[in-house]
Every structure is written in structure tokens, then in C-alpha cells.
Amino acid sequence: MVTIIASTNRPGSSTLKLAKYYQKRLAQKGLEANLLSLTELPDNLIKTDLYGKRSAEFEKIQQQITATEKFLFVIPEYNGSFPGVLKVFIDACSFPQSFYEKKVALVGLSSGKYGNIRGIDHFTGVCHYVHLNVMPLKIHISNINKEFDEKGDLIPEDTLRFTDEQMDKFIKF
Ligand SMILES: Cc1cc2nc3c(=O)[nH]c(=O)nc-3n(C[C@H](O)[C@H](O)[C@H](O)COP(=O)(O)O)c2cc1C
């Protein structure tokens, strides 16, 4: 199973829009992927699912994570790094069956100039710690507010080329 993770719980995020674009484009290339948005996390996650606790609501998400062999994280830049809710999610997931010796591709985005280069580096460190093998080609999309048309498709030619190349490599990874 392949799962795309939209790595913020911010309502109306560009991250979810980009994750949906990746899901649609991967399907056009013949790869069906599930989509998990961190907006689906239990509201009370920090009380109900950390340090050995497990809620029925999170258990469904845990089962999806356990069954996934290949992940694609779409990660926005928040204060020069990845969102705190993403780290809470990783901390809540069972170790080692969630990520150990599995595969991941990473996509960074921001409204600013840098497309979450630092946050993707920080998250790469977390991936290495949990033995999640990171695909070398990472994508960074800056000025995200200018990237989509009204249908939610990416517009700039270079962004289309780089994201397509990443998806083709991800399918083979
Ligand atoms: C808490 C927070 C911190 C942010 N910090 C940064 C930042 O450090 N650099 C940047 O370019 N954009 C920053 N942004 C703007 C996001 O990059 C922007 O909202 C973009 O659309 C991706 O986030 P989204 O998926 O929540 O929409 C921040 C947004 C939030 C909500």
C-alpha cells in the first residue's frame, strides 16, 4: 500500500491541495495511493495517543500506517521547519512497525522563498532515525500561492517537470 500524508492539520491548507494533486497525477501514471490528511487526527491526540496509549479513532489510522510500505510526505514550512503536529503524529505511531525499513519520498512547500528546504532536512533526520529509507530526489516548491490553477493543477512548466520526475522515480523506488 502507498500512502500520501498531507502533513498539517491547518484547515484549507495548500499542503492538502498539493497532496491531492500528487494523488491524482500518480493515478494518471498508474499508481493508486491513499491520502491521509493530518486534519483527520483525533482532536485530543496528545492526551489519547502518546506514550503507550491508543484510542479507537487513532487505531484506524495506525492500521493504515502499518499496512503502508511506501509513503510520500507533503510538508509545509512552519517557522523554518516542519509542523509540530507532524512530529506529534510520528511520536504517536507505533514503533517499529509503522516506518521501520520502509520507503519515503519528501515534498516541501512554502509561501516564502525556500520551499521548506530546512524542514525537509530536519524531517530527513527523523526518517533516518526510524529507519525510513528516503528517496534522494526531494522537491521544494516555493511561492505556493502562485503555483495552482483554479482546478488545483500545478501551472509552472518547471514545477510540472520536477514533480513528474519525482513521481516517476517514486513509482520505481
Ligand atoms: C505556523 C505557521 C508558520 C509558518 N512559517 C513559515 C515559514 O517559516 N516560512 C514560510 O515561507 N512560510 C511559512 N508559513 C506559511 C506557509 O508556508 C504557507 O501557509 C503555505 O501555504 C504552506 O502551508 P499550508 O499548507 O498550511 O497552507 C507558515 C504558516 C504557518 C501556519
The ligand as an SDF file (V2000), in Angstrom:
LIG
                    3D

 31 33  0  0  0  0  0  0  0  0999 V2000
    2.5030   28.3670   11.8940 C   0  0  0  0  0  0  0  0  0  0  0  0
    2.9660   28.7720   10.5270 C   0  0  0  0  0  0  0  0  0  0  0  0
    4.3020   29.0870   10.3320 C   0  0  0  0  0  0  0  0  0  0  0  0
    4.7580   29.4310    9.0380 C   0  0  0  0  0  0  0  0  0  0  0  0
    6.0910   29.6560    8.8620 N   0  0  0  0  0  0  0  0  0  0  0  0
    6.5750   29.8820    7.6050 C   0  0  0  0  0  0  0  0  0  0  0  0
    7.9800   29.9890    7.3540 C   0  0  0  0  0  0  0  0  0  0  0  0
    8.8000   29.8430    8.2400 O   0  0  0  0  0  0  0  0  0  0  0  0
    8.3800   30.2140    6.0780 N   0  0  0  0  0  0  0  0  0  0  0  0
    7.4940   30.3450    5.0300 C   0  0  0  0  0  0  0  0  0  0  0  0
    7.9150   30.5420    3.8940 O   0  0  0  0  0  0  0  0  0  0  0  0
    6.1570   30.2290    5.2370 N   0  0  0  0  0  0  0  0  0  0  0  0
    5.6870   29.9920    6.4940 C   0  0  0  0  0  0  0  0  0  0  0  0
    4.3270   29.8240    6.7030 N   0  0  0  0  0  0  0  0  0  0  0  0
    3.4200   29.9520    5.5680 C   0  0  0  0  0  0  0  0  0  0  0  0
    3.2100   28.5960    4.8620 C   0  0  0  0  0  0  0  0  0  0  0  0
    4.3850   28.2700    4.1280 O   0  0  0  0  0  0  0  0  0  0  0  0
    2.0130   28.7230    3.9390 C   0  0  0  0  0  0  0  0  0  0  0  0
    0.8480   28.7650    4.7380 O   0  0  0  0  0  0  0  0  0  0  0  0
    1.9320   27.7010    2.8330 C   0  0  0  0  0  0  0  0  0  0  0  0
    0.6750   27.8480    2.1900 O   0  0  0  0  0  0  0  0  0  0  0  0
    2.0740   26.2460    3.2750 C   0  0  0  0  0  0  0  0  0  0  0  0
    1.3210   25.9750    4.4220 O   0  0  0  0  0  0  0  0  0  0  0  0
   -0.1920   25.3960    4.3960 P   0  0  0  0  0  0  0  0  0  0  0  0
   -0.1320   24.0190    3.8460 O   0  0  0  0  0  0  0  0  0  0  0  0
   -0.6210   25.4600    5.8340 O   0  0  0  0  0  0  0  0  0  0  0  0
   -1.0220   26.2940    3.5090 O   0  0  0  0  0  0  0  0  0  0  0  0
    3.8530   29.4940    7.9590 C   0  0  0  0  0  0  0  0  0  0  0  0
    2.4970   29.1760    8.1820 C   0  0  0  0  0  0  0  0  0  0  0  0
    2.0580   28.8140    9.4290 C   0  0  0  0  0  0  0  0  0  0  0  0
    0.5940   28.4270    9.6200 C   0  0  0  0  0  0  0  0  0  0  0  0
  1  2  1  0
  2  3  1  0
  2 30  2  0
  3  4  2  0
  4  5  1  0
  4 28  1  0
  5  6  2  0
  6  7  1  0
  6 13  1  0
  7  8  2  0
  7  9  1  0
  9 10  1  0
 10 11  2  0
 10 12  1  0
 12 13  2  0
 13 14  1  0
 14 15  1  0
 14 28  1  0
 15 16  1  0
 16 17  1  0
 16 18  1  0
 18 19  1  0
 18 20  1  0
 20 21  1  0
 20 22  1  0
 22 23  1  0
 23 24  1  0
 24 25  2  0
 24 26  1  0
 24 27  1  0
 28 29  2  0
 29 30  1  0
 30 31  1  0
M  END
$$$$
